[in-house]
């Protein structure tokens, strides 16, 4: 045993119990160089183990608490520095998709986040400039289209007027010859029947109607013929008196 070993070897011996709950130490007692006996010291380690267990539990609690605090602080910093700016950038992107380019983005945070915001603002300004250019081109195309429509209508009017002119020229040629005969013969008959009031009245009406037809044909020709407008001064008072 350790006691005999301590006596025989004259040296202290120590041993921990198999359960680890007790420390045994043996030391020889010497007098005049002779071993007179031995002493044993027994220490109960259960209290130390209990303090170690409490210390381990406390340390583990501190570790978990520090981990939770660091996790919460990290989540707060991550949201403030990364998540929140990205959410604002996402909302700005949705506005750009809807066609609103009037809201530049200013994101606080790291240099990378600020650089991302600057790049987004440059992209937004570029899209705004392109949209204004497209709208300007569209307005130019609309104006050109209106001009083409007006030119087309003017061409159609010119073609119609040319057709009317040709028709009027043909009518004047076809109607003018017999109309001239009617006017001429009515004049001859008017001279011969001057003594007959009733027949002279008939001839006068025939001549007036024939002259009216001739005037209408000439007016149609003048309307179809392109002429430069002429400014003429007329007495307004006499003109109004003739109207009423």
Buried (B, 14 or more C-beta within 10 A) or exposed (E): EBBEBBBEEEEBBEEEEEEEBBBBBBBBEEEEEEEEEBEEEEEEBEEEEEEEEEEEEEEEEEEEEEEEEEEEEEEEEEEEBBEBBBEBBEEBBEBBEEEEBEEEBEBEBEEEBBEBBBEBBEEBEEEBEEEEEEEEEEEEEEEEEEEEEEEEEEEEEEEEBEEBBEEBBEBBEEBBEEBEEBBEBBEEBBEEBEEEEEBBEBBEEBBEEBBEBBEEBEEBBEEBEEEEEEEEEEEEEEEEEEEE
